[in-house]
Protein backbone atom coordinates (compact mmCIF):
# COMPACT_ATOMS: atom_id res chain seq x y z
CA UNK A 1 0.00 0.00 0.00
CA UNK A 2 2.98 2.27 0.17
CA UNK A 3 3.03 4.77 -2.65
CA UNK A 4 -0.74 5.36 -2.64
CA UNK A 5 -3.85 3.47 -3.56
CA UNK A 6 -4.32 5.04 -6.97
CA UNK A 7 -2.24 2.40 -8.72
CA UNK A 8 -4.11 -0.85 -8.34
CA UNK A 9 -2.38 -3.99 -9.52
CA UNK A 10 -5.26 -4.84 -11.90
CA UNK A 11 -7.74 -3.09 -14.13
CA UNK A 12 -11.40 -3.61 -13.21
CA UNK A 13 -14.48 -2.44 -15.08
CA UNK A 14 -17.11 -0.24 -13.46
CA UNK A 15 -19.44 -3.27 -13.33
CA UNK A 16 -16.77 -5.37 -11.62
CA UNK A 17 -16.29 -2.61 -9.04
CA UNK A 18 -20.05 -2.50 -8.46
CA UNK A 19 -20.09 -6.24 -7.88
CA UNK A 20 -17.15 -6.07 -5.47
CA UNK A 21 -19.00 -3.38 -3.54
CA UNK A 22 -22.10 -5.57 -3.32
CA UNK A 23 -20.07 -8.63 -2.31
CA UNK A 24 -18.54 -6.53 0.48
CA UNK A 25 -22.04 -5.74 1.79
CA UNK A 26 -22.65 -9.47 2.19
CA UNK A 27 -25.04 -10.07 -0.70
CA UNK A 28 -25.22 -13.48 -2.37
CA UNK A 29 -24.75 -13.82 -6.12
CA UNK A 30 -28.54 -14.23 -6.50
CA UNK A 31 -29.16 -11.05 -4.50
CA UNK A 32 -26.55 -9.16 -6.55
CA UNK A 33 -28.23 -10.37 -9.74
CA UNK A 34 -31.59 -9.07 -8.55
CA UNK A 35 -30.16 -5.71 -7.49
CA UNK A 36 -28.35 -5.20 -10.82
CA UNK A 37 -31.17 -6.75 -12.87
CA UNK A 38 -28.87 -9.30 -14.52
CA UNK A 39 -28.80 -13.09 -14.40
CA UNK A 40 -27.15 -15.00 -11.58
CA UNK A 41 -24.97 -16.71 -14.19
CA UNK A 42 -23.66 -13.31 -15.30
CA UNK A 43 -22.83 -12.46 -11.68
CA UNK A 44 -21.12 -15.86 -11.30
CA UNK A 45 -19.01 -15.08 -14.38
CA UNK A 46 -18.13 -11.60 -13.10
CA UNK A 47 -17.12 -13.00 -9.70
CA UNK A 48 -14.97 -15.67 -11.36
CA UNK A 49 -13.26 -13.05 -13.55
CA UNK A 50 -12.74 -10.73 -10.58
CA UNK A 51 -11.20 -13.52 -8.47
CA UNK A 52 -8.85 -14.35 -11.34
CA UNK A 53 -7.85 -10.72 -11.95
CA UNK A 54 -7.26 -10.01 -8.27
CA UNK A 55 -5.59 -13.37 -7.66
CA UNK A 56 -7.88 -14.04 -4.72
CA UNK A 57 -9.32 -17.43 -3.84
CA UNK A 58 -12.71 -16.56 -2.35
CA UNK A 59 -15.09 -13.76 -1.41
CA UNK A 60 -13.43 -13.06 1.93
CA UNK A 61 -10.01 -12.70 0.30
CA UNK A 62 -11.61 -10.51 -2.37
CA UNK A 63 -13.09 -8.14 0.22
CA UNK A 64 -9.71 -7.98 2.00
CA UNK A 65 -8.08 -7.15 -1.36
CA UNK A 66 -10.72 -4.48 -2.06
CA UNK A 67 -10.16 -2.89 1.35
CA UNK A 68 -6.40 -2.93 0.86
CA UNK A 69 -6.65 -1.19 -2.50
CA UNK A 70 -9.37 1.27 -1.50
CA UNK A 71 -12.08 -0.26 -3.70
CA UNK A 72 -14.78 -0.49 -1.02
CA UNK A 73 -16.04 1.62 1.83
CA UNK A 74 -17.42 -0.21 4.86
CA UNK A 75 -19.05 1.65 7.78
CA UNK A 76 -17.19 4.88 6.98
CA UNK A 77 -13.85 3.03 7.10
CA UNK A 78 -11.61 3.14 4.05
CA UNK A 79 -14.12 5.36 2.22
CA UNK A 80 -13.57 6.14 -1.40
CA UNK A 81 -15.59 7.16 -4.43
CA UNK A 82 -16.87 4.21 -6.42
CA UNK A 83 -18.18 4.64 -9.96
CA UNK A 84 -21.94 4.18 -10.40
CA UNK A 85 -22.69 3.11 -6.82
CA UNK A 86 -25.97 1.26 -6.40
CA UNK A 87 -28.23 2.74 -3.72
C-alpha positions in Angstrom: 0.0 0.0 0.0 3.0 2.3 0.2 3.0 4.8 -2.6 -0.7 5.4 -2.6 -3.9 3.5 -3.6 -4.3 5.0 -7.0 -2.2 2.4 -8.7 -4.1 -0.9 -8.3 -2.4 -4.0 -9.5 -5.3 -4.8 -11.9 -7.7 -3.1 -14.1 -11.4 -3.6 -13.2 -14.5 -2.4 -15.1 -17.1 -0.2 -13.5 -19.4 -3.3 -13.3 -16.8 -5.4 -11.6 -16.3 -2.6 -9.0 -20.1 -2.5 -8.5 -20.1 -6.2 -7.9 -17.1 -6.1 -5.5 -19.0 -3.4 -3.5 -22.1 -5.6 -3.3 -20.1 -8.6 -2.3 -18.5 -6.5 0.5 -22.0 -5.7 1.8 -22.7 -9.5 2.2 -25.0 -10.1 -0.7 -25.2 -13.5 -2.4 -24.8 -13.8 -6.1 -28.5 -14.2 -6.5 -29.2 -11.0 -4.5 -26.5 -9.2 -6.6 -28.2 -10.4 -9.7 -31.6 -9.1 -8.5 -30.2 -5.7 -7.5 -28.4 -5.2 -10.8 -31.2 -6.8 -12.9 -28.9 -9.3 -14.5 -28.8 -13.1 -14.4 -27.1 -15.0 -11.6 -25.0 -16.7 -14.2 -23.7 -13.3 -15.3 -22.8 -12.5 -11.7 -21.1 -15.9 -11.3 -19.0 -15.1 -14.4 -18.1 -11.6 -13.1 -17.1 -13.0 -9.7 -15.0 -15.7 -11.4 -13.3 -13.1 -13.6 -12.7 -10.7 -10.6 -11.2 -13.5 -8.5 -8.8 -14.4 -11.3 -7.9 -10.7 -11.9 -7.3 -10.0 -8.3 -5.6 -13.4 -7.7 -7.9 -14.0 -4.7 -9.3 -17.4 -3.8 -12.7 -16.6 -2.3 -15.1 -13.8 -1.4 -13.4 -13.1 1.9 -10.0 -12.7 0.3 -11.6 -10.5 -2.4 -13.1 -8.1 0.2 -9.7 -8.0 2.0 -8.1 -7.2 -1.4 -10.7 -4.5 -2.1 -10.2 -2.9 1.3 -6.4 -2.9 0.9 -6.7 -1.2 -2.5 -9.4 1.3 -1.5 -12.1 -0.3 -3.7 -14.8 -0.5 -1.0 -16.0 1.6 1.8 -17.4 -0.2 4.9 -19.0 1.7 7.8 -17.2 4.9 7.0 -13.9 3.0 7.1 -11.6 3.1 4.1 -14.1 5.4 2.2 -13.6 6.1 -1.4 -15.6 7.2 -4.4 -16.9 4.2 -6.4 -18.2 4.6 -10.0 -21.9 4.2 -10.4 -22.7 3.1 -6.8 -26.0 1.3 -6.4 -28.2 2.7 -3.7 
